[in-house]
Amino acid sequence: SQSADSDCYAGGKMRRTVISIFIIMIAISCSEGQRDTSETDLSDTLNTVSETGMSEWIGYLQSSDTGLWEDSESHSPFYVSLGFLTDPESIDPYVYNPYDFCISGDTVFVTDYSTQQIVALNSSGDLLWKAGGEGEGPGEFPRISTIAVSPEFVAASNYYVNRIEYFHRDGSYAMSLTFSGAQGMVFQDDSTLIVTSTLENGGDIHRVHPESGIIDSFGEVETHDYDEVQRMDLIRVCTNGDNRLALYNRYEGLIAIYDLETKSCVFRGQRQLPATPTPPQNFTDSNGNSTRLFLPIGGNAFLGPDGMLNVVLTGFMEDGSFLSDPENIDFAEYSSIDRYDWEGNYLDSYCLPDSCISHAGILPGDRLVARDFSEGVLRMYERQ
């Protein structure tokens, strides 16, 4: 079995390059009577084209539902690209293949799927430290996955050996905690880690202390077609920094919001999407090889602009449908993000000007970091 976004789609980069060249050719051909086109003029032309295309795509995303902030210009974020957090052309990059990341202050903590390490970078992309590595011993990972950060700890899921690995904020190893099936993780305070797992008893939400283990368990992750599917990347979590916790079923786009004081669910569901997600399916490729495909429509959940719940929708094709056939992939030129308030009300949708963005997070200064899964890079954006 496999996830459709676990592979790198090399064709995406080439397709975007061809489109960029085509746009440049149009910009030059439209400047008849001028001997040259300044870099500033060309940049303005490309930004206008990009903003127009983005507006059209946002219009499609919002066509199936009405968000409370759709007509509010003050709440509509528009992001432009700043390039990459780290140089993807480097012979020895700090991060080879980012899987997950989280942000604390101006530090970005990344799990690198190629090296099985945690990599800490500052907001300029400079290396602070690396920790972990491939293996099954304490602080080592056969298959690293999600990550969470508090002022005291950096915690990473060690899903396949049923552990959570704790490191100090300087990257030194702290301890390992036995825990089954950690999927999404976020810290509630300096030491209390909230973990989603459908394998532990007592519920799907578990509050954990690094030394004493599970404090309490409650709640339920909503799944429909994925009810019996165990995947380390099924559920992602986000907190508002107060008493609300959001669970995001990224394969079906389902959201549940819990009050952490009362342990009660205050919202469960999703807004009306403009396309229907593809359920798990058996797929046979052109060589006759059969496999079971799981097709995620989303990426992560994060605390976004204006302090609202943001969920990344990463599976849209250029025609507006969700990915269903891995042999005919044509990802949309933009990546979309839905916003909800902490009562579960759909607010609006906005876009990032690149394909295949699956994870995002906010840095100070109206900047945003995002993982591009097709090219295995971390991109940077700035809000205008």
Secondary structure as UniProt FT lines:
FT   STRAND          2..3
FT   HELIX           4..6
FT   HELIX           11..29
FT   TURN            32..33
FT   HELIX           39..61
FT   TURN            62..64
FT   TURN            68..71
FT   HELIX           73..75
FT   STRAND          79..84
FT   TURN            88..89
FT   STRAND          98..104
FT   TURN            105..106
FT   STRAND          107..112
FT   TURN            113..116
FT   STRAND          117..122
FT   TURN            123..124
FT   STRAND          127..132
FT   TURN            138..139
FT   STRAND          147..149
FT   STRAND          153..158
FT   HELIX           159..161
FT   STRAND          163..168
FT   TURN            169..170
FT   STRAND          173..178
FT   STRAND          185..187
FT   STRAND          193..196
FT   TURN            201..202
FT   STRAND          205..209
FT   TURN            210..212
FT   STRAND          213..218
FT   TURN            225..228
FT   TURN            232..233
FT   STRAND          235..239
FT   STRAND          244..249
FT   TURN            250..253
FT   STRAND          254..259
FT   TURN            260..263
FT   STRAND          264..269
FT   STRAND          281..284
FT   TURN            286..287
FT   STRAND          290..294
FT   STRAND          298..303
FT   HELIX           305..307
FT   STRAND          309..313
FT   STRAND          316..317
FT   TURN            318..319
FT   TURN            326..327
FT   STRAND          335..340
FT   TURN            342..343
FT   STRAND          346..352
FT   STRAND          357..363
FT   TURN            364..366
FT   STRAND          367..372
FT   TURN            373..376
FT   STRAND          377..383
//
